[in-house]
Structure formats: structure tokens, C-alpha cells
Amino acid sequence: MDYVSTRNKNNRVSAAKAIATGIAPDGGLYCPTEIPKLTEEDILALCKKDYRGRSADVLGRFLTDFTAEELESFAARAYADEKFGGPDTAPLVKLADGKYILELWHGPTCAFKDMALQMLPYLLTASLKKTGEERTACILVATSGDTGKAALEGFADVEGTKIMVYYPVDGVSTIQKLQMVTQKGKNVMVCAIRGNFDDAQSAVKKIFTDAETAKTLDENGMTLSSANSINWGRLAPQIAYYVSAYCDMLNQGEIKMGDPINVCVPTGNFGNILAAYYAKNMGVPIAKLICASNENNVLTEFFQSGGTYNKNRPFHTTSSPSMDILISSNLERLLFLASGYNDAMVAELMNQLNTDGTYTVDPSVFAGIGENFDAGCCDDAQTQETIARLFKDEQYLSDTHTAVAIKVYEDYRARTGDTTPTVIASTASPFKFCQSVITAVGGTVETDGTELLDQLHELTGAPVPAPLAALSGLTPRFNLVINRDAILESTELLQTI
Ligand SMILES: *Cc1c(COP(=O)(O)O)cnc(C)c1O
């Protein structure tokens, strides 16, 4: 199976090449030329496997230049029991009124990003070998908080790689910041940027297109690579957990083979929900994909307006910072799929987004999107109210991002009367966003740093995840803060690690 750029189908490469380079030379995103299909027999066979087996199977259908042995060994190591606190890598928790919470945060950094970023280093280093790349891969990451830590954890001390993470100085939670600045490993570097996530992401994109930087790195035996969700190696592992969730629904007797489910996803860069859309196109009986946003509701408006995307709006800093995004990169892949792989159309729309900050999709293309997706948003007050109510009524403690999805799902159900069982992606542990969760459940934030973890534990009785509890014993290693326009020079630091 080959991969083509969303902006020019003549840019056609192998899976290994797509993963090794991250982004196409025309600025487009690589997509597979076809979507492999799962039959009911395939799904039944997957029901008998554990998460690792399901992941290796699903990946193998997309990454045809990798062997089954390779993928099985990668999955065994990426999703090892000691990294995910046991064999139940992505547990499904049943709540009232059709809600099934898919907890994707049992990995080493307590956010769903681990599901992909524990796997990516194996896929990437193997891809570099397969494509004959001998230079050190320098992974640059712009993060709204969770990706940075998950990428650091995935790539720390991985042979043949270096990693540099940029985070917005005022855009991440106390715990997220602590997680990043205490990261261990010889090949890691962390740097704060004055600005918001979109500033950090644009600055990093600038490095990727700067010829001078590429030349200097090359002279020093290095080449750039990406761990952001534009990389297919990030997206593919995420498809597996939607397939796996359907298997768990079957195994737990919640549905029968062929019964539809909905999926509701708290969305930022549109990677997670796009993975669900791929799972649907593979044949998993997913009816509606419900896209949940916080006050940065550019996607809600896109779906509700029938296809107008407009990033010209105020940027809100919210209690669900990993969704504080106005440019949802992976929407580009949805446009490509929904238009029947119309690369010229996608290139034109992305050009308009770049120059005017807005575009409108042709109604004939939007028709295919509208029948698959629904969307909604909520503000911080509603997020807090949802956390409080869920904890009181169902004894379930949710983080802010998951709460956004739960609220949007409840609104969707009330508005449409659709009672199809719905898998809601839970994307982070509540302990990553202590201040907001403490306030939501009626506490007053009195402490700072890792004492917040203890306070939330005392208030709710919920256990502190082991990787977060371990933070209190660590000393910060990185304190660099730079201006946005100094980001190019900051790449010189790569030579010091
Ligand atoms: C990254 C992230 C999201 C958004 O996911 P996308 O794939 O970017 O849409 C939502 N919640 C949390 C906790 C995250 O870390």
C-alpha cells in the first residue's frame, strides 16, 4: 500500500518513507491510497486477541512494508504491562445513559498521546532503516502539553534520535510542565516559548521549511523529523483502539456483531477523531462521529455551518488546554478522503486557509462529511459542572477534556434522541489537570506543584497514577524560555545533546 500527499498525489511513497519524513514535500499530509477492510470474521478474530495483538493486526493492514513479526514485537514493547499498569491497555468503563468511557490514559504520561507515542519510536527507527537514512533523526515537537511529554517519554534514549520540545510558557498545566522539565534522557531538550500553542506550532513548521537549518543539520549528520499528529506513524496506532473498543463492547455483551456504536471525541488537532473515521471506513460499525470542542469552537462551526472553516477569531485559554487550537491540521486528511482524494481541491483550500484564514468546502463534498459527523462545544463553566455532576451522580472522576466530550455527548443525545451506545474517548487522567478538577468537585486550590496530586486524591479518593506520584522526587532540568522569533537559533541546541 502506498501513501500520497493530500496536496499532490504524484508525491507517492511507501509507509516507511511517509513515517520517516512526517510531512510531504508540498506541505501536504500523507494518506494511504486505499483503506483496508475488516470483515465480521476479522473482527471476531480480533476479539480473541489482547490489545497488543489487535494493534499489530490493524497496523499490519496499513503498513504493508513492515512484517507481522516486526509489528508484533513493537506492540509487545510499546504496550508492555509495566508501561500501562497491566494488560488492560485501553479499558472501557460503562456509565449511565449509553456512555462507554474509553480510558486511553493508562500509559506512562497519563494522556492518550501515549497510545501512539509509545509505538512511534519503533515505527520511526525501523522506517529510517528501511529507507536507508543514516543521519540522526531530530524530532521537533510543538506541544499544547500532552504531546510533548508523551514524545519525550517515547524517544528518551532511543538510539539514532534526538528530541526537542517547545511548549507555550503560559499554556500548560502545573503538572504538565513538571512532567516535561523533569524528563530524563541524554537526547532530550525542552524549551518554553512566549506565545500560545498555535504560535509554537507555526514556529516549528517554520523550522521544517527553513533550507538553511536543514543544511546546517545535514552537515552535522542530522535530519528533521516530526512526532506531531501530521505523521502517519502517529495516526495509524490510534485506529487500533477504536477497533479494540468495538471488540470489547462485543466481548462484554453490550452489543451484538454488526450493531452500531457512536464515537465522541474531545478534539483539538483532529487526529484522534480522524482515527475513528478510518476505523469506520475499515468496516467497524460506527454510526456517528461526534466532534467535541471547548470554547475554541472552530470545528463546531465548521460542521454546523455546512463546511466553512474560519480561524479568524479570538483564541481562548481554557481549562482543557490540549484542545486550545484554531488550526486543526488533520482536518486536511478528512477533506482529502471526503472529496474522493481531490488533491487539487485540498491544495486550494489549504492555500486559502494560509492567506485568508478561512475557506468553504463545496456542498457536494460536505454532504459526505455531514452524514458521518456531528459536533458540539461547551465552555469552562459547563466543563466544571459536568465534572462535578458526574462525580456526584456516577462516582466517575473525569479530566477537563473528557468532560467536554461527555457534555457534548449529553447535548447531542438530548437534541437528536439518538440512544445508540456511545464510546467516549477519555484522553487524560484527571490528575494532569488538578487545579481545574479540584475546583470542579468543590475544593479550593491551596497548594502547588505535586502537592496538588495529594489534594485531589484526598478530596475524591481516586488513586494518583504512579508516574505522576513519582514526579515529587524529581528535579527540574530545563528552564529555557525564548521568544517566538528566536526559535530558529534554538535548533543550535540540538548539537549540544
Ligand atoms: C491532544 C489531546 C486532545 C486532542 O486530540 P487531537 O488528536 O489533537 O484532536 C484531547 N485531549 C487531550 C487530553 C489531549 O492531550
The ligand as an SDF file (V2000), in Angstrom:
LIG
                    3D

 15 15  0  0  0  0  0  0  0  0999 V2000
   -4.1220   16.0220   22.3070 C   0  0  0  0  0  0  0  0  0  0  0  0
   -5.2850   15.9650   23.2000 C   0  0  0  0  0  0  0  0  0  0  0  0
   -6.5860   16.1400   22.7110 C   0  0  0  0  0  0  0  0  0  0  0  0
   -6.8630   16.4710   21.2700 C   0  0  0  0  0  0  0  0  0  0  0  0
   -6.5800   15.3950   20.4110 O   0  0  0  0  0  0  0  0  0  0  0  0
   -6.4210   15.6270   18.8410 P   0  0  0  0  0  0  0  0  0  0  0  0
   -5.9830   14.3320   18.2930 O   0  0  0  0  0  0  0  0  0  0  0  0
   -5.3660   16.7020   18.7010 O   0  0  0  0  0  0  0  0  0  0  0  0
   -7.7350   16.0890   18.3360 O   0  0  0  0  0  0  0  0  0  0  0  0
   -7.6410   15.9980   23.5960 C   0  0  0  0  0  0  0  0  0  0  0  0
   -7.4250   15.7340   24.8960 N   0  0  0  0  0  0  0  0  0  0  0  0
   -6.1920   15.5790   25.4060 C   0  0  0  0  0  0  0  0  0  0  0  0
   -6.0470   15.3180   26.8690 C   0  0  0  0  0  0  0  0  0  0  0  0
   -5.0810   15.6750   24.5820 C   0  0  0  0  0  0  0  0  0  0  0  0
   -3.8560   15.5010   25.0870 O   0  0  0  0  0  0  0  0  0  0  0  0
  1  2  1  0
  2  3  1  0
  2 14  2  0
  3  4  1  0
  3 10  2  0
  4  5  1  0
  5  6  1  0
  6  7  2  0
  6  8  1  0
  6  9  1  0
 10 11  1  0
 11 12  2  0
 12 13  1  0
 12 14  1  0
 14 15  1  0
M  END
$$$$
